[in-house]
Amino acid sequence: MRVNSNTKARTRAAAGLTVAALAAGATAGAGPATAQPKAAPAAPAAADCSAAYRIEQKLSSGTTWRMCWRYDGKAGLVLEKISYQPKGEPKPIRVLNSARLGQIHVPYDDGSVEYDDLTGFDFAQGLMNLAPGECPGGTIKTVKVPDSWNEDPNVKGLCTTTRSRGHAYRMQGDTANKVFQAQGKDLLVYTVNQVGWYEYMTEWRFQDDGAITMNVGATGSLSWDDYDAGDGRGWPIGKGASAKATSHSHNAFWRLDFALDGSTKNKVEQYDSTVSAPTRGQRAPTTKTKVTKVTKELAGDSKAYRWWRMVSATGKNKDGHARSYEIVPGVTTKYPGRSYTKRDLYVTQYNKCELFASHNPGNCGPGAGKSVDKWVNGQTLTHPVVWMNIGFHHIARDEDQQPMPVHWQGFSIAPRDVTAMNPLTPAELNWQNGHWRPRR
């Protein structure tokens, strides 16, 4: 993705947007397009924003997701006031105050350059127009891009649609001819932003079982400016060794501001399990899990048998268990080259100034620093904010040209005790909550 200057990248992105806008016939005017598909019927406790900025989708399984959206001049798409209502729940359950990217940091292996795409390379201004075929069965919303260098700042760039994800569950019943199975459905929300030679697909998948998966997919082109890598810092992609693409990393950060059951006073817990060899009289190794209540800001690392959850301070499910969301890290290659990329997860006390994991533009107070690692200073957590870091080391290959296949990186948050049973449980199995033997 490297280019020689900000100006060059800006020119390429602007040209791409202009051509795409003409091809897509983008409409003029501020804010969302005036011609919108029919809105979903208003539901009780719908997301508190105007219809133009509301996303509401009831999936075929009965689950409804509601949220508001806005477009930030640096972060791009921001989703706010996100709630989840599975069938059987009388009202929506608030999950997040806001969810968005927190940075995409791109250092090159030869040490020649590194980029902070959100705060330093006009990520938001590179929002791309989407062709109708890129949002099958869905709606493409028009976004007004702040500080756009385009003649028309209105970009048809936000897709909301639904997707199948395969089996949600499968279970053989008590009789051979009875199989319980269901195909899972997701609400998919995504944008495409061009930065230099790369195009970033930022997608949010809201599953009918309550999980949320967030991914960044890099596609577009390899930068022809960087076909000059030295030994050990690139990969030959042309005839012989005539062109070596310089290797680089993509360190993507997400910022999640939880508000479980409508309250930001959530609690953080860390779980660590230890496996011990069998002792005399035991047939197998034993495993014991320890919970640590995280009361102060945290810089944490993923490891085997470790996980975290955000716990509601106010809400419980029908079994009387505190609602929570578990953080499920994706595959990552942690980059040790910068202090803020050395850890997988940060939990900080909310500060409206702390918006980006690196090169944060705001002055957040004396000694606060410009990166997330500097904000972890022992404050007591009363309004915790989660920062997740997922890295990818891109060593190019012949198949990366041309165009480059999407390579994804991301993570999920999964409901833990948000509902008393699987929210997709078929009616004839509802009685089995806590029961281990067939009903007589």
Secondary structure as the mmCIF struct_conf table of DSSP 4:
data_model
#
loop_
_struct_conf.conf_type_id
_struct_conf.id
_struct_conf.beg_label_comp_id
_struct_conf.beg_label_asym_id
_struct_conf.beg_label_seq_id
_struct_conf.end_label_comp_id
_struct_conf.end_label_asym_id
_struct_conf.end_label_seq_id
BEND BEND1 ASN A 4 ASN A 4
HELX_RH_AL_P HELX_RH_AL_P1 ASN A 6 ALA A 24
TURN_TY1_P TURN_TY1_P1 GLY A 25 GLY A 25
HELX_LH_PP_P HELX_LH_PP_P1 ALA A 26 ALA A 28
BEND BEND2 GLY A 29 PRO A 32
BEND BEND3 THR A 34 ALA A 35
HELX_LH_PP_P HELX_LH_PP_P2 PRO A 37 ALA A 42
TURN_TY1_P TURN_TY1_P2 PRO A 44 ALA A 45
BEND BEND4 ASP A 48 CYS A 49
HELX_RH_3T_P HELX_RH_3T_P1 ALA A 51 TYR A 53
STRN STRN1 ARG A 54 LYS A 58
TURN_TY1_P TURN_TY1_P3 SER A 60 SER A 61
BEND BEND5 GLY A 62 GLY A 62
STRN STRN2 THR A 64 ASP A 72
TURN_TY1_P TURN_TY1_P4 GLY A 73 ALA A 75
STRN STRN3 GLY A 76 GLN A 85
TURN_TY1_P TURN_TY1_P5 LYS A 87 GLY A 88
BEND BEND6 PRO A 90 LYS A 91
STRN STRN4 ILE A 93 PRO A 107
STRN STRN5 TYR A 108 TYR A 108
TURN_TY1_P TURN_TY1_P6 ASP A 109 ASP A 110
BEND BEND7 GLY A 111 SER A 112
STRN STRN6 GLU A 114 ASP A 116
HELX_RH_AL_P HELX_RH_AL_P2 ASP A 117 GLY A 120
BEND BEND8 PHE A 121 PHE A 121
TURN_TY1_P TURN_TY1_P7 PHE A 123 PHE A 123
HELX_RH_3T_P HELX_RH_3T_P2 ALA A 124 GLY A 126
STRN STRN7 LEU A 127 LEU A 127
HELX_LH_PP_P HELX_LH_PP_P3 MET A 128 ASN A 129
HELX_RH_3T_P HELX_RH_3T_P3 PRO A 132 GLU A 134
BEND BEND9 CYS A 135 CYS A 135
TURN_TY1_P TURN_TY1_P8 PRO A 136 GLY A 137
BEND BEND10 GLY A 138 GLY A 138
STRN STRN8 THR A 139 LYS A 144
HELX_LH_PP_P HELX_LH_PP_P4 VAL A 145 VAL A 145
TURN_TY1_P TURN_TY1_P9 PRO A 146 ASP A 147
BEND BEND11 ASN A 150 GLU A 151
STRN STRN9 ASN A 154 GLN A 172
BEND BEND12 ASP A 174 THR A 175
TURN_TY1_P TURN_TY1_P10 ALA A 176 ASN A 177
STRN STRN10 VAL A 179 VAL A 195
TURN_TY1_P TURN_TY1_P11 GLY A 196 TRP A 197
STRN STRN11 TYR A 198 GLN A 207
TURN_TY1_P TURN_TY1_P12 ASP A 208 ASP A 209
BEND BEND13 GLY A 210 GLY A 210
STRN STRN12 ILE A 212 GLY A 220
HELX_RH_3T_P HELX_RH_3T_P4 TRP A 224 ASP A 226
STRN STRN13 ASP A 228 ASP A 228
TURN_TY1_P TURN_TY1_P13 ASP A 231 GLY A 232
BEND BEND14 ARG A 233 ARG A 233
STRN STRN14 GLY A 234 PRO A 236
BEND BEND15 GLY A 238 LYS A 239
TURN_TY1_P TURN_TY1_P14 GLY A 240 ALA A 241
BEND BEND16 SER A 242 SER A 242
STRN STRN15 LYS A 244 THR A 246
HELX_LH_PP_P HELX_LH_PP_P5 SER A 247 SER A 247
STRN STRN16 HIS A 248 PHE A 258
HELX_RH_3T_P HELX_RH_3T_P5 LEU A 260 GLY A 262
BEND BEND17 THR A 264 THR A 264
STRN STRN17 LYS A 267 SER A 276
TURN_TY1_P TURN_TY1_P15 ARG A 280 GLY A 281
BEND BEND18 ARG A 283 ALA A 284
STRN STRN18 THR A 286 VAL A 294
STRN STRN19 LYS A 296 LYS A 296
STRN STRN20 LEU A 298 GLY A 300
TURN_TY1_P TURN_TY1_P16 ALA A 304 TYR A 305
STRN STRN21 ARG A 306 LYS A 316
TURN_TY1_P TURN_TY1_P17 LYS A 318 ASP A 319
BEND BEND19 GLY A 320 GLY A 320
HELX_LH_PP_P HELX_LH_PP_P6 HIS A 321 HIS A 321
STRN STRN22 ALA A 322 VAL A 328
TURN_TY1_P TURN_TY1_P18 PRO A 336 GLY A 337
BEND BEND20 ARG A 338 ARG A 338
HELX_RH_3T_P HELX_RH_3T_P6 SER A 339 THR A 341
BEND BEND21 LYS A 342 LYS A 342
BEND BEND22 ASP A 344 ASP A 344
STRN STRN23 LEU A 345 GLN A 349
TURN_TY1_P TURN_TY1_P19 LYS A 352 CYS A 353
BEND BEND23 ALA A 357 HIS A 359
BEND BEND24 GLY A 362 GLY A 362
BEND BEND25 GLY A 365 GLY A 365
TURN_TY1_P TURN_TY1_P20 PRO A 366 GLY A 367
BEND BEND26 LYS A 370 SER A 371
HELX_RH_AL_P HELX_RH_AL_P3 VAL A 372 TRP A 375
BEND BEND27 ASN A 377 ASN A 377
STRN STRN24 THR A 380 THR A 380
BEND BEND28 THR A 382 HIS A 383
STRN STRN25 PRO A 384 HIS A 394
HELX_RH_3T_P HELX_RH_3T_P7 ASP A 398 ASP A 400
BEND BEND29 GLN A 402 PRO A 403
STRN STRN26 MET A 404 ARG A 416
BEND BEND30 ASP A 417 MET A 421
TURN_TY1_P TURN_TY1_P21 PRO A 423 LEU A 424
HELX_RH_3T_P HELX_RH_3T_P8 ALA A 427 GLN A 432
TURN_TY1_P TURN_TY1_P22 ASN A 433 GLY A 434
BEND BEND31 ARG A 437 ARG A 437
#
